[in-house]
Amino acid sequence: MAQLLLWLCHDPPMAYNISFARDAETVFKNLGSDAERYLTQKLEKVATCEWRSPYDWNYSPWSGQSTGKFSWGSYRVFVDVDEDSDEIVVYEAQHRENLYR
């Protein structure tokens, strides 16, 4: 147990940079300011968390694709998590009700 605790304290995962495939206004264009703020805060939390991988935050990969999505409440954020460059590339954010019609 002490070895695990020592490892956790001395070797935290790297933080990720957040980038947008298009400008942020385009990514969040269909959402209100409250939703944009909520999703931006979630992305920042995922990117800077020292003890959890981005894959631990309700991430679902798309079969046959390198991209996936975060499912947060009634929102879906479509991203690519690039572990080689420690970057989360955001493609689009949508309210769930607008996706599955």
N, C-alpha and C positions, 0 to 999 in steps of 0.2 A: 504494500500500500504506500509506504513512504517513497519507494522508487517511482511509482506512478505519479504521485504528487510532485516529486522533484522534476520529472519529465514535463509535466503540465506547466510548471512554473518557468522552466528554462527553454522550452521549445514550442512557443505558441505558433499557430499557423500565420502565414503572411496576410496582410490586409490587401484588399482588391481595389483597383481603380474602377470607377464607373464611367462608361462612355456611352454615347448614343449613336446608333446607326444613322439617324437623321437628327436634326436639332430637337431639343427637348420639347419645344412647343408643338412640334408635329407629333411626337410620341404621345403626348398627353392631350391632344387637341379635342378629343371627344369627352373629356372629363372636366368636372368643375374644379375650382381652386382647392376645395377641401380634399377631394380625392387625390389631386396632384400632390398636395402637401403630404398626405398620409403615405402615398406610395414612394415619394422621394425620401421621406424619413425611414421607411422600411428598407429601401435600397441602401441607404447610408449605413443603417444598422447591420445589414448583411455584409456589406463591404468591409466594415471596420471591426467586426466581431473577432476577437482573438481566439475564441475557444470553439467556434463552430464553423464548419465548412459552408459555403453557399448552398450546397446540396442538402443541408439539414434544415432549410427554411421553407418547407412545403414546395420543393422543387420537383417537377415531373419532366423527365426527358421525353422527347417525341421519338417514337420508334423510327429508325432509319435516318434520323437527322442529328446534326451536332447541336441543335438548339433545344430549348425546353421552355418551361414556364414556371413562374412562381404563382401560387394560388393563395391570395391573401384576402380573406373575407369574400366579398362578391366581385373582386377584381382579379384579372389575370395580367401578368407582366411577362412578355415574351422576351427571352434573353439567350445569350450564348455566354457560358462561363468558360473563359480561357485560362486554364491553370498554368500554362507555360508563361504567359505574360501577366498573370495575376490581374485579370481584367474581366469585368462584367459588362457586356455590350447589350444595351437595351434597344429592342426593335420597336415594340409597341406595347401600350397598356390599354386595356379595355374593361368595361363593366361586363360581367359575365352574361347578363341578359342580352347583350348585343352580339355575342359570339356564336351562339348555338341556335340560330334561326334557320 
